[in-house]
């Protein structure tokens, strides 16, 4: 595949994956997650898991990398929601 196309995919992966970090930090620092929807985050994590499977099946490293990081963030947010409610 064209290197420029892969570079665009990698840049998109980094930006969209790391956008969850501020939410995780806020929840951890404040020790509260009242404004976070558990159902929405469970649905989101399920979708990301499916995108990860899709990325593995087609062998797209930007897709795989982005979804591994995003799934880790989503699962962390779910864990923080369960802990701090």
C-alpha positions as CSV (number, residue, x, y, z in Angstrom):
1,X,0.0,0.0,0.0
2,X,1.1,3.6,-0.6
3,X,3.3,4.9,2.2
4,X,1.4,8.3,2.2
5,X,-1.9,6.5,2.7
6,X,-0.5,4.4,5.6
7,X,0.9,7.6,7.1
8,X,-2.5,9.3,7.0
9,X,-4.0,6.2,8.6
10,X,-1.3,6.2,11.3
11,X,-1.8,9.9,12.1
12,X,-5.6,9.4,12.4
13,X,-5.0,6.4,14.6
14,X,-2.8,8.3,17.0
15,X,-5.1,11.3,17.2
16,X,-8.3,9.3,17.7
17,X,-6.8,6.8,20.1
18,X,-5.2,9.4,22.4
19,X,-8.3,11.6,22.6
20,X,-9.6,9.3,25.4
21,X,-6.6,10.0,27.7
22,X,-7.9,13.3,29.1
23,X,-11.2,11.6,30.1
24,X,-9.3,8.8,31.9
25,X,-7.0,11.3,33.7
26,X,-10.0,13.4,34.8
27,X,-11.9,10.4,36.1
28,X,-8.8,9.2,38.0
29,X,-7.9,12.6,39.5
30,X,-11.4,13.4,40.6
31,X,-12.3,9.9,41.7
32,X,-15.7,10.2,40.2
33,X,-17.4,9.2,37.0
34,X,-21.0,10.2,37.5
35,X,-21.3,11.9,34.1
36,X,-19.9,9.0,32.1
37,X,-22.4,6.5,30.6
38,X,-21.4,2.9,31.2
39,X,-23.8,1.5,28.5
40,X,-22.4,3.9,25.9
41,X,-18.8,3.0,26.8
42,X,-19.6,-0.8,26.7
43,X,-21.1,-0.3,23.3
44,X,-18.1,1.7,22.1
45,X,-15.7,-0.9,23.4
46,X,-17.6,-3.6,21.7
47,X,-17.4,-1.7,18.4
48,X,-13.7,-1.0,18.8
49,X,-13.1,-4.7,19.5
50,X,-14.9,-5.6,16.2
51,X,-12.8,-3.0,14.4
52,X,-9.7,-4.6,15.9
53,X,-10.8,-8.0,14.6
54,X,-11.4,-6.5,11.2
55,X,-8.0,-4.8,11.2
56,X,-6.3,-8.2,12.0
57,X,-8.3,-9.9,9.3
58,X,-7.2,-7.4,6.6
59,X,-3.7,-7.0,8.0
60,X,-3.9,-3.2,8.5
61,X,-1.3,-2.1,11.0
62,X,-2.7,1.4,11.5
63,X,-6.1,0.0,12.1
64,X,-4.8,-2.7,14.5
65,X,-2.6,-0.3,16.4
66,X,-5.3,2.3,16.8
67,X,-7.9,-0.1,18.0
68,X,-5.5,-1.8,20.5
69,X,-4.8,1.6,22.1
70,X,-8.4,2.7,21.9
71,X,-9.8,-0.5,23.3
72,X,-7.3,-0.2,26.2
73,X,-8.5,3.3,26.9
74,X,-12.2,2.3,26.6
75,X,-11.7,-0.6,29.0
76,X,-9.8,1.7,31.4
77,X,-12.7,4.2,31.3
78,X,-15.2,1.3,32.0
79,X,-13.1,0.1,34.9
80,X,-12.9,3.7,36.3
81,X,-16.7,4.0,35.9
82,X,-17.3,0.8,37.7
83,X,-14.9,1.8,40.5
84,X,-16.0,5.5,40.9
85,X,-19.5,5.2,39.6
